[in-house]
Amino acid sequence: MDGHTQHGASTGDAATTIDGVLLYDERYLANAGSAPPAPGVPALLAALHEAKDAAARERAVRAELRALDVEWLEFGKLVRQGERLQPVSFLRTYGPPSWSHAYCAHRFWQHDTRVENAARLAGAPHAWSVAQPHPEQARRMFEMLALRGVGSGLSICLPAAAPQQAIAMHFLSRRADLDWAGSATMAAALLIGVCLQEFVARHALPVVVKDLASGMSALQARIADCVLRGYSDKEVARTLDLSQYTVDYHLRALRTRFKVRNRVQLAQAIRGAQRPYAAAAAGG
């Protein structure tokens, strides 16, 4: 399971994979600990950069959500496969309890009308309620949202930095009506989403997803991606906040896994194991 507490924060590993989709929490993002360089940035983005740890970032985001009468936030990165947007990763910290796991395990993304409608609006928020009529193939998803206390929501779909990728955000309220989702709330939700997208894009730790991540722990997948990027052992340890002993242990395990003898062969084997369309999962 994805290890959510009542509020959706992970108590286990900071990242895991479900059906090839990366599920990660705030601890998976590298700490900034200083103000962003550009002047005049939004208050939330400044707070995220100034926060010393994941707990401080979470408090800042949750304060913004409460101000909108929003209980939860789904935040995910998608990639276009034909006519469909398929999930690559989800920041699970702010979602309903165990929702990201259920969403991926049941493949609700195959018929997620929230994403489809938001994508057509090209960045404008799409308001919806659980009680309104939904296509038959999407009903189970909305039923499971209702079981988790969700009554309505705002969905936003923004382009990501890489081609054919997008960021989906769903602001979820317990309220069954949409009176809370006025134009001011929509504008504020969009700003929160943009700030979170900007921070995640800059501070997500690297990860290898899809085929490479299957059968491999999230930590080993991150170390494997660091190898692909040419990081030294010290750089891997610093980037992932690990001891050099831990890094050495997992590198030996990776060499055994791929049946290679040195760093160059390991990087070649990892690169060969990736699917052609695999991308860094969390970064925007």
C-alpha positions in Angstrom: 0.0 0.0 0.0 1.1 3.6 -0.3 1.5 4.3 3.4 -0.7 7.3 3.8 -1.7 8.6 7.2 -5.1 10.1 7.7 -4.0 13.2 5.8 -2.2 11.4 3.0 1.4 11.8 4.2 3.7 8.8 3.7 5.1 7.1 6.7 7.2 4.6 4.8 9.6 5.1 1.8 9.5 8.6 0.3 8.8 7.0 -3.1 7.4 3.8 -4.5 6.0 2.6 -7.8 2.5 1.2 -8.6 2.0 -0.2 -12.1 5.0 1.8 -13.3 3.8 5.1 -11.8 6.0 6.8 -9.3 4.2 7.8 -6.1 6.3 10.1 -4.0 5.9 12.5 -1.0 7.4 15.8 0.1 10.5 14.0 1.6 11.4 13.0 -2.0 12.0 16.7 -2.9 15.4 18.1 -2.2 15.4 20.9 0.4 16.0 24.4 -0.8 16.5 26.3 2.4 16.9 29.7 0.8 14.8 32.3 -1.0 14.5 31.9 -4.8 16.7 34.2 -6.8 14.1 36.0 -8.8 12.4 39.0 -7.0 8.7 39.4 -6.7 7.9 35.6 -6.7 4.5 34.5 -5.2 4.4 34.1 -1.5 3.9 30.3 -1.6 6.8 29.8 -3.9 9.0 31.9 -1.6 7.8 29.9 1.4 8.6 26.6 -0.4 12.1 27.7 -1.1 12.7 29.1 2.4 11.4 26.0 4.1 14.1 24.0 5.9 12.4 20.6 5.4 9.5 18.7 4.0 7.3 19.3 7.1 7.6 23.1 6.7 6.7 22.9 3.0 3.7 20.7 3.8 2.5 23.3 6.4 2.8 26.1 3.8 0.9 24.2 1.1 -1.9 23.0 3.5 -2.4 26.6 4.8 -3.0 27.7 1.2 -5.4 24.8 0.6 -7.4 25.6 3.8 -7.8 29.2 2.7 -9.6 27.9 -0.4 -11.9 25.5 1.5 -10.0 22.7 -0.1 -9.2 19.5 1.9 -6.9 17.7 -0.6 -4.8 18.2 -3.7 -3.9 15.6 -6.3 -0.7 16.7 -8.2 0.6 14.5 -11.0 2.7 14.4 -14.1 1.3 12.9 -17.2 2.6 11.9 -20.6 0.6 11.7 -23.8 0.3 8.2 -25.3 -1.8 8.5 -28.4 -5.1 10.2 -27.5 -4.7 9.6 -23.8 -2.8 11.3 -21.0 -1.1 8.6 -18.9 0.3 9.2 -15.4 4.0 9.2 -14.8 4.1 10.3 -11.2 2.0 11.6 -8.3 2.9 13.7 -5.3 0.8 11.8 -2.8 1.3 14.0 0.3 -1.8 16.1 -0.2 -4.2 13.5 -1.6 -7.1 11.7 0.1 -6.0 8.7 2.2 -4.6 5.9 -0.1 -6.1 7.6 -3.1 -3.0 7.6 -5.3 -2.5 3.9 -4.8 -6.1 3.1 -5.7 -6.0 5.5 -8.7 -3.1 3.7 -10.2 -4.0 0.1 -9.1 -7.5 0.5 -10.6 -6.2 2.4 -13.7 -8.8 5.1 -13.2 -6.6 7.3 -15.4 -7.9 5.4 -18.4 -11.3 7.1 -18.0 -10.6 10.2 -15.9 -13.0 12.8 -17.3 -11.5 15.4 -14.9 -8.2 15.2 -16.8 -9.9 15.1 -20.2 -12.1 18.1 -19.5 -9.3 20.1 -17.9 -6.9 19.4 -20.8 -9.5 20.7 -23.3 -9.6 24.0 -21.3 -5.8 24.5 -21.8 -5.0 25.8 -18.3 -8.4 27.1 -17.2 -9.9 25.3 -14.2 -12.7 22.7 -14.7 -15.2 22.5 -11.8 -17.0 19.2 -11.1 -19.0 17.5 -8.4 -19.2 13.8 -7.5 -23.0 14.0 -7.5 -23.4 15.2 -11.1 -23.9 12.6 -13.9 -20.7 11.0 -15.1 -19.9 8.6 -18.0 -20.4 4.9 -17.0 -16.7 4.1 -17.3 -15.8 6.9 -14.9 -18.5 6.3 -12.2 -16.4 3.9 -10.1 -13.6 6.5 -9.8 -16.1 9.1 -8.5 -17.7 6.6 -6.2 -14.3 5.9 -4.6 -13.6 9.6 -4.3 -17.0 9.9 -2.5 -16.0 7.1 -0.1 -13.0 9.2 0.8 -15.1 12.2 1.6 -14.7 14.1 -1.6 -17.8 16.1 -2.8 -16.5 18.3 -5.5 -13.3 19.7 -7.1 -11.4 21.9 -9.4 -9.1 20.3 -12.0 -6.4 22.1 -13.9 -4.1 20.7 -16.6 -0.9 22.6 -17.5 1.8 21.9 -20.1 5.1 20.5 -18.6 8.5 21.5 -19.7 9.1 18.4 -21.8 7.1 17.8 -25.0 4.0 15.6 -24.8 3.9 16.0 -21.0 1.4 17.8 -18.7 0.8 18.5 -15.0 -2.6 17.7 -13.7 -3.9 19.2 -10.4 -7.2 18.4 -8.7 -8.3 20.6 -5.8 -10.7 18.5 -3.8 -13.4 19.7 -1.3 -15.7 17.9 1.0 -18.5 20.2 -0.1 -21.1 18.6 -2.5 -21.9 22.0 -4.1 -19.7 24.2 -6.2 -20.5 27.5 -4.5 -16.9 27.6 -3.1 -15.4 27.3 -6.7 -15.9 30.9 -7.8 -13.5 32.9 -10.0 -11.3 34.1 -7.1 -10.9 30.5 -5.9 -10.1 29.3 -9.4 -7.4 32.0 -9.8 -5.9 31.2 -6.4 -5.9 27.5 -7.1 -4.1 28.1 -10.4 -1.5 30.1 -8.6 -0.9 27.3 -6.0 -0.6 24.8 -8.8 1.9 26.9 -10.7 4.0 27.4 -7.6 4.0 23.8 -6.8 4.9 22.8 -10.3 7.8 25.3 -10.3 9.2 23.9 -7.1 8.8 20.3 -8.0 10.4 20.8 -11.4 13.5 22.3 -9.7 13.8 20.1 -6.6 12.5 16.6 -7.5 15.2 14.0 -6.9 16.0 12.0 -10.1 14.3 8.7 -10.7 14.1 6.0 -13.3 10.6 4.8 -14.0 8.6 2.2 -16.0 10.4 -1.1 -16.7 13.6 -0.2 -14.9 11.7 0.6 -11.6 9.8 -2.7 -11.6 11.3 -5.2 -9.1 13.6 -2.4 -7.8 13.2 -0.3 -4.7 12.5 3.4 -5.2 15.9 4.1 -3.6 17.8 1.8 -6.0 15.9 3.4 -8.9 17.0 6.9 -7.8 20.6 5.7 -7.5 20.4 4.1 -10.9 19.3 7.4 -12.4 22.2 9.2 -10.7 24.6 6.7 -12.4 23.0 7.6 -15.7 23.6 11.2 -15.0 27.3 10.6 -14.4 27.3 11.3 -10.7 30.2 10.3 -8.6 29.6 8.2 -5.4 30.0 11.4 -3.3 27.5 13.3 -5.5 25.0 10.4 -5.3 25.3 10.5 -1.5 24.9 14.2 -1.3 22.0 14.4 -3.7 20.0 11.6 -2.0 21.2 12.4 1.5 22.8 9.0 2.0 26.0 7.7 3.6 28.7 6.6 1.1 28.5 3.2 2.6 24.8 3.0 1.7 25.5 4.2 -1.8 28.3 1.6 -2.2 26.0 -1.2 -1.0 23.3 -0.4 -3.5 25.8 0.1 -6.4 27.1 -3.3 -5.7 23.6 -4.7 -5.7 22.9 -2.9 -9.0 26.0 -4.4 -10.6 24.9 -7.8 -9.5 21.4 -7.2 -10.8 22.6 -6.2 -14.2 25.5 -8.7 -14.3 28.2 -6.1 -14.9 31.6 -5.4 -13.4 32.1 -1.7 -13.5 30.5 1.8 -13.6 30.6 2.2 -17.3 29.0 -1.2 -18.0 26.4 -0.4 -15.3 25.4 2.9 -16.9 25.1 1.1 -20.3 22.9 -1.7 -18.8 20.6 0.8 -17.1 20.2 2.8 -20.3 19.4 -0.3 -22.2 16.7 -1.3 -19.7 14.8 1.9 -20.1 11.8 2.2 -22.4 12.3 4.6 -25.2 9.7 7.0 -23.8 10.7 6.8 -20.1 11.2 10.2 -18.6 12.2 11.7 -15.3 9.1 11.1 -13.3 8.6 13.9 -10.9 10.3 16.9 -12.4 8.2 19.2 -14.5 
